[in-house]
Amino acid sequence: MQQHSMKSFCYGLALLIFMVACGKTKEKDSPLKRDPLLLNYKVKTEWAHSTDAFIQGLVIHEGKLFESTGQKQSWLGIVDIKTGTPDKKVVLDDVYFGEGITILNNKIYQLTWQSKVGFVYDLKSFKKLKEFTYNSEGWGITHDSVNLIMSDGTDKLTFLDTVTLKPVRTLAVTDEQGRVKMLNELEYVEGYIMANIWNTNMIVKINPADGKVVGRLDLSDLNRDAKMRNPNADVLNGIAYHPTTKLLLVTGKLWPRIYVLQLN
């Protein structure tokens, strides 16, 4: 009986050592791989943002923060960064669901979602100068100082002539997995296009020459922080770049904060 117990003990000990050794080998053979395209960032400061703002577009221009929103009574205006309160300059008719905005040549360009119509406003007076049409949905918009660049929720970006507002070329966006769909809010940053991937916590950095994704910004931590502050906070949306300080502003729909990031 005692001998049997000793054999059982030795067998159990050997099995335990074997399992531990196998576990170490398995762990060594399949380490967690870090995304080589992942961009590091640091939150430099935070600004107030209205929890009523279903944001679609965000732009910094001449020291002012411009925002556009969607849903009923979509608006376009200038936001007080201390309080988050918007000075609404344009309120759209309820038939329009407002989308992204960009500013170029003293004009504000605004898209709408499914109406297939965009608006051009005078930057100073906010008077509507013209309307233009497109054959897709309107999501995000930015510019490279030559062309307007718009997204439509697919993997395609469309470059528009600033005079005719007609397409001059399209760009298919891809990464190592293939097509990158749901491209949404856009911002042109130091020769690259930053694009929010709708319904995710990810912003991708795109080379406009070939459409390849060359960087990723994972903002899951900011999404969690926003939802802790406001349980009604929705998805990440809103990118603005300040070229002088090289800081990137990000926020989301109904988020209580705009996060000012320094990219490393």
Secondary structure as UniProt FT lines:
FT   HELIX           2..29
FT   TURN            36..37
FT   STRAND          41..48
FT   TURN            51..52
FT   STRAND          55..61
FT   TURN            62..63
FT   STRAND          64..69
FT   TURN            72..73
FT   STRAND          75..79
FT   TURN            81..83
FT   STRAND          86..91
FT   TURN            94..95
FT   STRAND          98..104
FT   TURN            105..106
FT   STRAND          107..112
FT   STRAND          117..122
FT   TURN            123..125
FT   STRAND          128..133
FT   STRAND          141..143
FT   STRAND          147..151
FT   STRAND          156..161
FT   TURN            162..164
FT   STRAND          167..172
FT   STRAND          174..175
FT   TURN            176..177
FT   STRAND          178..179
FT   STRAND          183..189
FT   TURN            190..191
FT   STRAND          192..197
FT   TURN            198..199
FT   STRAND          202..206
FT   TURN            208..210
FT   STRAND          212..218
FT   HELIX           220..229
FT   TURN            231..232
FT   STRAND          236..242
FT   TURN            243..246
FT   STRAND          247..252
FT   TURN            253..254
FT   STRAND          257..263
//
